[in-house]
Amino acid sequence: MYTAVASAAFSRVDAPGVETSGVTALHCVPSRSGKAAAITSTRVVVVDNQIEPALKALKKQMLKDGLFQEMKRRVAYDKPSVKRKRKQAAARKKRRKAMRRMEQHDRD
């Protein structure tokens, strides 16, 4: 079971004249066994109201965590056969990547 996505914002003054605010985004990440979801948090610090770099950092972190792929996957129901084929394709891709890495290592 998955819980809702939540976010919290806060503001504080760390040094005189410098206001630091931060955004903490909580999101659910399924466990590998598929039994329970783990809630992870991503924290991005906003310094001097520089929103654009903070949003860029947040997006980069969420992309790294695989949150966007998870949201895209959950848009519609996938039949078990489609899940199986996707899993097999991911395994093939992972194997090819490992083989390329091994070939690159052998050349060096």
Summary of the structure (lengths in Angstrom):
residues: 108
radius of gyration: 19.5
end to end distance: 46.7
largest distance: 59.7
contacts: 215
relative contact order: 0.10
helix: 46%
strand: 31%
